[in-house]
Amino acid sequence: VQLQASGGGLVQAGGSLRLSCAASGSIGTDSIMGWYRQATGKQRELVAVIFTLGSRSYADSVKGRFTISRDNAKNAVTLQMSSLKPEDTAVYYCNLQINSRTFWGQGTLVTVSS
């Protein structure tokens, strides 16, 4: 399984960005897809995850601003980010968990200017 992420870029504070990630290959019928991020000098942290049937979990820092969704037919996950803050600046990684195996995308940089 390979993950291809896209959609990062530079945006002003208060703006919006949409990240997308598609998985190639078969990922079965039960998986967790999500987004993590890693800011310079910090550890990678969970941003949001979504389960096969649609239940979601978000980091407290992004609740109410970010929305994760998935398209099971396309093996894709999307992160809609709104009201972005400079502290959201990081490399964002797409993540897929299947049967205790974890896959990562290549990372896409999101930079929020003040």
C-alpha positions in Angstrom: 0.0 0.0 0.0 1.3 3.5 -0.9 -0.2 6.8 0.2 0.0 9.9 -1.9 -0.8 13.2 -0.2 -1.4 16.6 -1.7 -2.7 20.0 -1.0 -0.2 21.7 1.3 1.0 25.3 0.8 1.2 28.7 2.2 -1.8 30.5 3.6 -2.4 33.5 5.8 -3.8 33.1 9.3 -7.5 32.7 9.2 -7.4 31.1 5.8 -8.3 27.6 4.7 -6.5 24.6 3.0 -7.6 21.2 2.0 -5.3 18.2 2.2 -6.0 15.0 0.3 -4.6 11.6 0.4 -5.2 8.5 -1.7 -4.1 4.9 -1.0 -3.1 2.7 -3.8 -3.7 -1.0 -3.5 -6.3 -2.9 -1.5 -6.9 -1.7 2.0 -9.7 -4.1 2.9 -12.9 -3.2 4.6 -11.7 -2.2 8.1 -9.1 0.6 8.4 -8.3 3.8 10.1 -7.2 6.7 8.0 -5.9 9.9 9.5 -3.6 12.9 9.5 -0.7 13.6 11.8 1.6 16.6 11.8 5.1 17.4 12.8 6.3 21.0 13.5 10.0 21.8 13.4 11.6 20.7 16.6 8.5 18.9 17.9 7.3 15.3 17.9 4.7 14.1 15.4 1.2 14.4 16.7 -2.2 13.2 15.9 -4.4 15.7 14.1 -7.5 13.7 13.2 -8.5 10.1 12.4 -11.6 8.6 10.8 -12.7 5.0 11.0 -14.3 2.9 8.2 -17.8 3.6 9.3 -17.2 7.3 9.7 -16.6 7.9 13.4 -14.0 10.6 13.9 -11.5 11.8 16.5 -9.7 15.1 16.6 -6.9 16.7 18.6 -8.2 19.3 20.9 -6.2 22.0 19.2 -8.1 21.6 15.9 -11.6 20.8 17.0 -14.1 23.0 15.4 -11.6 24.2 12.8 -10.6 21.0 10.9 -12.9 18.3 9.4 -11.7 14.9 8.3 -13.7 12.8 5.8 -13.1 9.7 3.7 -14.3 8.1 0.6 -14.1 4.3 1.0 -14.7 3.7 -2.7 -11.6 5.7 -3.6 -9.5 4.7 -0.6 -9.1 8.4 0.1 -9.1 10.7 3.1 -9.4 14.5 3.1 -8.6 17.1 5.8 -10.4 20.4 5.4 -8.6 23.0 7.5 -10.2 26.3 8.3 -9.4 29.3 10.6 -5.8 28.3 10.3 -3.3 29.6 12.9 0.5 30.1 12.7 0.8 27.2 15.2 -0.8 24.9 12.6 2.4 25.2 10.6 3.9 21.8 10.1 4.5 18.9 7.8 1.3 16.9 7.6 1.4 13.2 7.1 -1.4 10.9 5.9 -1.7 7.7 7.9 -3.4 4.4 7.3 -3.8 1.6 9.8 -4.9 -1.9 8.6 -4.7 -5.0 10.8 -2.0 -3.6 13.1 0.1 -2.4 10.1 0.8 1.3 9.7 1.5 3.2 6.5 2.6 6.8 6.0 2.4 9.2 3.2 5.3 11.4 2.1 4.2 14.5 4.0 3.0 17.8 2.8 4.1 21.2 4.2 1.5 23.6 5.5 2.7 27.1 6.4 0.5 29.6 8.0 1.7 33.2 8.1 0.7 35.7 10.7 
